[in-house]
């Protein structure tokens, strides 16, 4: 899968950060459930670590967004 570079993404007025955050969390939860279904209900340590890492990055993005939101005049 090829991902767009951050600088190549154009701004959009149709999306809201809060909506995107919850959508990303839902997708992450669905991905975890799909992996668990294929592994008889278990995750390997590496898979669990990667999912937690993505979740932590989402939390960091939300914290940064809230910080920038609170600094606006």
N, C-alpha and C positions, 0 to 999 in steps of 0.2 A: 504494500500500500504506500502510495506516495502522498506526502503531506505538503501543503502550501507553506512557504516561508512566511514568517510573521510580517515582513515588510511588503509582501505581495497581496496581503489581505486588504480589501477596500472597506472603508467604514460603512455601516448600515444603520439607518434610522428605524428599521422595522423590528429590531430585536432589543430586548431588555436583559441586562446582566442577570437579574434575579431569575428570570425564566430560563436562561441558558444554564445557570448554575444547577437548578433543580433537574433540568433535562439531562445534564451530564451525570448527575448523581444517579438518576434512574437508569441511564444506559450502563453505568458502571455496575450497578446492582444486578441488572439483567445479564451482563457479561459474566459476573461472578456465578450467578445461578446456572448459566449455560456450561461453564467450566465444571461446576460441581456435578451437573447431570452426566457429563462425559467421564468423570473420575469417580463415580459411585459415591458422591456426596463429600468428597475430600478435595482439598487444594494442596498442592505441593508447597513447600516453604517459599520457593521462588515465586510461584503464582500469587500467594497471599501477600508477599512482600511488595510485588509490583502493583497489586491492586491498592494496597495501603498507601504506596508512594503516590499513585495517581490521585487518590482521595486527598492526601496531604497537600498536593499541589493545587487542587481545587480550593481547599481551605485557605491556602496562602493567597490565591487570586482574589477570593472573596474578602479577605482581610485588607488587602491592598485597595480594592475597590471601595470598601467602607471608609478607609482612611482618607482616600482622595475625595470621597463624597462629603465627609465631615469638614474638610479643609476649604471647600468652596464657600465664597462669601455669600 
